[in-house]
């Protein structure tokens, strides 16, 4: 593996090395540039902060609108002459702790979790220690990235309560939707349905899907007969308003609809008449108690180790940020999680 010189150094060497570091920044919507920016100053860490050397990062669906030009919500300063802050947009990170003002983390720890300000496309990132957890040393950095979205899905399914024997449908079988189908199956769902316009039928068995429907979610919902309606519907498509309404239309009486993800619009029009008359429950929300959720995700992946090989399908190196995001924004058959291995300069490959 061809490691850049800075990333091959020990934590102690990194802390006393040059005052600048590599990062990626959006030169304009949909186009990255490499930049050199000041390294975080360890003396400036606030209570609870952790300085992490980033080894790998995963591209999440919530990163894609920012890549395409959605306004930066991080509060970080834009790099002069460019349209985005350094390291933006990436929040799923794996790395090595270099310095810590958090009781739960020490230099040298291998951690996974959230870059809280979406600035993970950089050699070093400062983030809250409560958003990190150590991971099993047996995972490669690319595999460990998957723990962050698993943590999110486990937390969401916990909120759904007992799904034993229930018919559950997941709208959108991308990386997050695929994790939902897998977790719902392991939690005892009676029947798991996956709906996506990309044909995921080849992976249905590995993801715990009983019935895969390759169709538009609105067409699928409209065609359901009363006895076919699921008791739980997860909207995992995101980035549009209509699919949440499709989830509501599909759900049976007294059912639950879970909206997962970061909304792109502040206001979503809903069929309140149907919500009321069908006695539906609409749920949403982010991941709380992140360190605990990440620890549970680590145990979950240890119980289901083949899941990483199924879902981490493409990896790219540090010089391939542009190609990685272009791949991630275009769903395709056989493509699930796109990962950046920042210890490699050139590493593009499909995981087998």
N, C-alpha and C positions, 0 to 999 in steps of 0.2 A: 504494500500500500504506500502510495506516495504522499507523505504528510508535509504540508508547508512547515517551514522552519519554526515559526512561532508556536504552532499547534503541537510540535513535537517536544516542547520544553516542559519541565516540571512546573508545578504550581508556584514554587518559590522563585524559579527563574522568570516566570511570566510577570510576577509582581514587580520585579526590578528591571524589566526590559524596557524597550522603547516606549515613549509616551503615546504613541498612536497605534491604532489597530485597524484591521480590515472590517468593512461592513458593506452591505448592499443597500442601495437607496433607489427609490423610484424617480427616474429622471423625468418621466411623464407617465400618464396612465398607461399601464401595460408594458412598460419598458424600464428595466433596471440598469443601474450603473454601479461599478465598484467605486467605493470612496474610502478615504483614509480619515479617521476621526480620532478624537482624543479618547484614550482608554479611561475607564472609570477609575476614580481615585479611591483606594480602599479606605483611607482615613475619612472619607465622606459618607461611608455606609451608615445609614440610619438604623436604629434599633429594629431588629427583625429582618433586616436585609441580608441577602446572600449574593456574593459575586461568583458567577458560574462561567467556566470556559465551555462554550457550546461545542458539542461533538456532533450533534445531529438535530434536525428539526423536521417536523411533519407539516405538510401544507393542508390546512383545514378549509372546509367549505366557507367558513366565515372570513377567511383571509382573501378569498377570491374577489369580492366586491371592492375591497381596498386596492387590490392589484389593478382592477379595471378603472379605478378613479374615484371611488366613493370617498367622502371627506375623512381625513385623519381625525380619530377621536381620542388619541392617546395622550394629548397634552405635550408631546415631545416637539422640540423645535425642528423645523424643516431644514435640511441641509442647504446652505446657500447655493443658489443656482439650480436647484432641483425642486421636485414637487412633493417630496416626502421626507420624513425623518430617517435617520440611519437605523438599519435593522428592521424596518417596517415593510410588509406586515407578516409577522410570524410569531405565534405564541406557544406552539407545542415544541418543547425543547428537551434534549437530553445532554447532560454534560458533567463536568467535574467541578466540585466546589473549590474555589481558590481562597476565599476569605468569607467569614461569616460573623454576623452579629445576631444570630438566631441560635437558641439553645439546642435545637434539634439537628444542626448541621455543622460538620467540621471540614477543614481543608482536606481534600483527597476523596471525599465522599462522591460516589457516582449517583447522580440524581436525575429525576425526570419530573416534568410538570409544566407549569405555566410561566412564560415570560409575560408578566402581568400587563406590560405596556405595549405588547405586540412588537417588540424590538429584537426578536431572536435571530435575525439574519446578520449576525456579527460574531466576531471571535469571542467577545465577552459580553455578558448581560448581567444587570443587577435586577433582582426580583425578590419578592417576599418569600421568606422561608416557609410560611404556612402554605404556599402554593407548590411546594416541592416535597418529594419523598425519595429515599434511596430505593434502588431497584435490584433485583437479583443479578449477581455478576455474570450469570450465564447468558444473559441477553446481549446480543450485539447492540450497538447504538441505534441502528435502523429498526431493530425489533422493539427495543425499549420505547421508542417513540409512540408505539401503539398503546402504551399504558395510559396516556393522557386521555384519548377519546374513550377507551374502555371505562376509565373512571367516571367520565361524564354519563355514559350510558347506564352503568350500574346504579349511579345515583338517581337517574331518571326512572329506571324500572323499579327501584325501591319505592319511589313515590306512587307508582301505580298500584302497589299493594299485591295481594295474592292473585296471580294470573293463572293458577292451576286449572286446567281443563278449558280455559277460555279460548275463543277464536280471536286471534290478534292479527291485524294487518299493519304493514309498514309501507308507507308511501315514500318512494325513493330508496333504492337499494345501492347507494354509493357506499363509501367507507363507514359512515355513521349508521345508515340504514341497515347495512350488513351486520354491524355489531348489535343493533337492536334485535334483528331476527335471531341471532345466535343466543343472546342473553335470554330473550323470551322463551326460546326453546329449552334452555337449561333450567329455567325457572318453572317449567312444567306446563307451558301453554298447550292447550289441546290441539290447536291447529294454527300454523303460522303462514300468513300470506304475504308475499312480497310483490309490490307493484312498481314497475319502472319502465320507461320507454327504451332503455338499453337492455338488451337481452342478457340476463344474468342466470339463465336456466342451467348453464354448465356448472355453476358454483352453488346451486340451490341446496344440494345435499349437505355440503360442507358448512353451509350457513344456517342449517336447521329449518329451511323453508319447505313446507309441505306443498304449497302451490305457488308457482311464480307466474305472474300475469304481465306480459309485455304489452303495455297499453298506456295511453294517457290516463292520468288519475281521474279526471272528470268523466271520461267515457266509462271507465270501470265502475265508478260510483253510481252513475246513472243507470247502469245495466243490472245492478244488484236487485234480486228479489228480497222480500222481507226476511225469509229464512236464511239468506246468504250473508246478511249484514254482520260484521264482526262486533264483538263486545268491546274491544280495545283497538283504537286506530292511532298510530304514531305518524305524525307529519314530519318526515325527515328529508323532504325535498328542499325547502327553504328558498329564500331569495325571490319570492313572488307571493302575491296575496291569494291567488285563486286556489292553491292546493290546500290551504287550511279549510276553506269552504267545502272542498271535495271530501276532506276527512269527516267533516260534520255531516255531510249528506250520506256518507257510507255507514256511519255508526248506527248500531241498533239501539232500541229504547233502553234507557238506564245505562248506556255505555259511557266510555271515557275516551276523550280525544286528548292526546298529548302533543303540543307544539314544541318541537325541539329546535334550538338554535338561536342565533342572534337575528332579530327582525331587521329587515332593510328599510321598512317604513314604520313610522311611529303609530299610525292608525291602520287597522285592518277592518274592513267591513265584514260583519258576520250575520248569518241568518239567525237572529235571536228568536224568531218564532219557532224554528226547528229545535234550537237548544232548549227552549222552555217546554214545548209540547212533547219532546222525546225524553225529557228529564236527563239531559246529557250533562256530563262534567267536562269542562275544558281546563286543562292544566298546562303550565309552562314554568320555566324557571331555569336558573343556572346551577352550577355545581357548588354546593356548600361543603365545608369540612374537607377541603381538597386533599390534604395529606393522608387522611384516613381513606378517602376514596381511591387515591393512588396506590396505597398499600393493598387494598382489596383487589384492585385491578392486577397488581403483580401476582397475587395468589390465583386469580382467575386465569391469567395467561399460563401460569405453571400447570394448572389443571387441564388447559386446552392449548398445548404448545403448538399444534399445527395451525392455529388461527393466525399466527403471525405470518406464516409462510403463505397462507391463502390471501391475506389482506394487504401485506406490504409487497406490492407488485412492481414498483419502479423506484430506483434510487439514482440520484444525480450527485455530482461533486460540487465543490465550492465555486468553480468557474462556470457552472451550468445552472445558476439560479434562474436565468431567463427561460431556458428550456423546461426546467422543472415546473414553473408556474404556468407556462403555456400548456403543458401536458395536463396539469391538475385542473385547469379551468374547462377542459373539454372532456366530458365523460365519454368512455369508450368501453366496449366489450373487452373483458380481461384486464381492465385497469381499475384498481381500487386506490390504495393509499400510495401517494407520491412522497418520497422522503429525500431530504438533502443530507448527505454525509459531508459535514464541513471539515472533516479530517482529510478528505480526499480533494485533490484539485480537479481531476477528471475521473468520473466514476459511473457515467450513465449506463444503466443496465436494467433489464427486466429480471426480477427475482423469480427463481424457479424453485 
